[in-house]
Amino acid sequence: MLITPAIHPVILPVPADARDLSPQRRVRFLSRHAREALRRSAERLQVELGPLEKDPRGAPLPFRGYFWSVTHKPEYVGGVLAPSPVGMDLEKIRPCSEALFRQTASEEEWALAGRSGREQLFFRYWTAKEAVLKTGGEGIKDLSRCRVRKVIDDTHLIVEYSGAAWPVEQIFFDGHVASAAGQAVRVEWALPT
Ligand SMILES: CC(C)(COP(=O)(O)OP(=O)(O)OC[C@H]1O[C@@H](n2cnc3c(N)ncnc32)[C@H](O)[C@@H]1OP(=O)(O)O)[C@@H](O)C(=O)NCCC(=O)NCCS
């Protein structure tokens, strides 16, 4: 019997005093804090982190066959380690402009979701696409090549990118949504307690 491996995206809150740091120091702090989330994700797989290097585009490079992804936003950071390509993104759900809404997905894609709340739906699609884009390394410039193909339920959808169908698993917490994209993996979220 084939057992689907579990991955454990870890989300950590940003300490309140990080807001007092200068913008540059805050970004460095958030980046380090996201690596702490990644370390905890690796710990759950009983894997010791290798060198966390990136390619010239800024995309994480795998070590010893393990892939990693981090995300850092003002209130929360996240990190995930996986035995296959993986991407993670999180965002606070907030108002978004009509232009960004139209740019992020086509009418056909939005129609797949039925009658969900507009802001929530926007950030579901946005974080799903960002998570999938992170697996490829090209970043936001490939957004138009990324299409939501199926909305399975409130926390699962399928995004097509580079000829592959990427399952995306999502979680809602404290006004935020997080997405994890990976093939043939079971996602077990680790949320702040
Ligand atoms: C590069 C990109 C993936 C960054 O996403 P983001 O949402 O800005 O930032 P996140 O905090 O979620 O992710 C940052 C991490 O992505 C990773 N990353 C950077 N470039 C990457 C690339 N080309 N491919 C994959 N991962 C990349 C890095 O590990 C980075 O963390 P680090 O600098 O601490 O190592 C990209 O899609 C991008 O530029 N997005 C623009 C975001 C934007 O316009 N947002 C508007 C919100 S409505």
The ligand as a MOL file (V3000), in Angstrom:
LIG
                    3D

  0  0  0     0  0            999 V3000
M  V30 BEGIN CTAB
M  V30 COUNTS 48 50 0 0 0
M  V30 BEGIN ATOM
M  V30 1 C 9.0780 36.2110 -5.0710 0
M  V30 2 C 7.6560 36.0620 -4.6150 0
M  V30 3 C 7.3480 34.6000 -4.5400 0
M  V30 4 C 7.5340 36.7120 -3.2190 0
M  V30 5 O 6.3140 36.5950 -2.5940 0
M  V30 6 P 5.8640 37.5800 -1.4290 0
M  V30 7 O 4.4240 37.2900 -1.1650 0
M  V30 8 O 6.2560 38.9680 -1.7750 0
M  V30 9 O 6.8090 37.2240 -0.1790 0
M  V30 10 P 6.7780 36.0110 0.8640 0
M  V30 11 O 7.1540 36.5740 2.1760 0
M  V30 12 O 5.5230 35.2260 0.7760 0
M  V30 13 O 7.9650 35.0710 0.3430 0
M  V30 14 C 9.2870 35.4820 0.4600 0
M  V30 15 C 10.1710 34.2830 0.1910 0
M  V30 16 O 9.9330 33.7990 -1.1330 0
M  V30 17 C 11.1240 33.1430 -1.5650 0
M  V30 18 N 11.3830 33.5680 -2.9280 0
M  V30 19 C 11.9260 34.7200 -3.3570 0
M  V30 20 N 11.9990 34.7080 -4.6960 0
M  V30 21 C 11.4970 33.5290 -5.1070 0
M  V30 22 C 11.3400 32.9220 -6.3730 0
M  V30 23 N 11.7070 33.5230 -7.5040 0
M  V30 24 N 10.7960 31.6830 -6.4340 0
M  V30 25 C 10.4440 31.0290 -5.3040 0
M  V30 26 N 10.5730 31.5570 -4.0620 0
M  V30 27 C 11.1110 32.7860 -3.9810 0
M  V30 28 C 12.2660 33.5360 -0.6270 0
M  V30 29 O 12.6220 32.4030 0.1640 0
M  V30 30 C 11.6340 34.6260 0.2200 0
M  V30 31 O 12.0480 34.6290 1.5720 0
M  V30 32 P 13.5510 35.0420 2.0030 0
M  V30 33 O 13.8920 36.2790 1.2590 0
M  V30 34 O 13.4490 35.2300 3.4770 0
M  V30 35 O 14.4140 33.8520 1.6160 0
M  V30 36 C 6.8790 36.6730 -5.7890 0
M  V30 37 O 5.8110 35.9320 -6.2500 0
M  V30 38 C 6.5770 38.1060 -5.7200 0
M  V30 39 O 7.4190 38.9130 -6.0620 0
M  V30 40 N 5.3990 38.4730 -5.3170 0
M  V30 41 C 4.9940 39.8490 -5.2600 0
M  V30 42 C 4.0530 39.9640 -4.1750 0
M  V30 43 C 3.0630 41.0320 -4.4150 0
M  V30 44 O 3.0790 41.7920 -5.3860 0
M  V30 45 N 2.1340 41.0300 -3.5190 0
M  V30 46 C 0.9670 41.8560 -3.5750 0
M  V30 47 C 0.0220 41.3070 -2.5050 0
M  V30 48 S -1.6190 41.6370 -2.8390 0
M  V30 END ATOM
M  V30 BEGIN BOND
M  V30 1 1 1 2
M  V30 2 1 2 3
M  V30 3 1 2 4
M  V30 4 1 2 36
M  V30 5 1 4 5
M  V30 6 1 5 6
M  V30 7 2 6 7
M  V30 8 1 6 8
M  V30 9 1 6 9
M  V30 10 1 9 10
M  V30 11 2 10 11
M  V30 12 1 10 12
M  V30 13 1 10 13
M  V30 14 1 13 14
M  V30 15 1 14 15
M  V30 16 1 15 16
M  V30 17 1 15 30
M  V30 18 1 16 17
M  V30 19 1 17 18
M  V30 20 1 17 28
M  V30 21 1 18 19
M  V30 22 1 18 27
M  V30 23 2 19 20
M  V30 24 1 20 21
M  V30 25 1 21 22
M  V30 26 2 21 27
M  V30 27 1 22 23
M  V30 28 2 22 24
M  V30 29 1 24 25
M  V30 30 2 25 26
M  V30 31 1 26 27
M  V30 32 1 28 29
M  V30 33 1 28 30
M  V30 34 1 30 31
M  V30 35 1 31 32
M  V30 36 2 32 33
M  V30 37 1 32 34
M  V30 38 1 32 35
M  V30 39 1 36 37
M  V30 40 1 36 38
M  V30 41 2 38 39
M  V30 42 1 38 40
M  V30 43 1 40 41
M  V30 44 1 41 42
M  V30 45 1 42 43
M  V30 46 2 43 44
M  V30 47 1 43 45
M  V30 48 1 45 46
M  V30 49 1 46 47
M  V30 50 1 47 48
M  V30 END BOND
M  V30 END CTAB
M  END
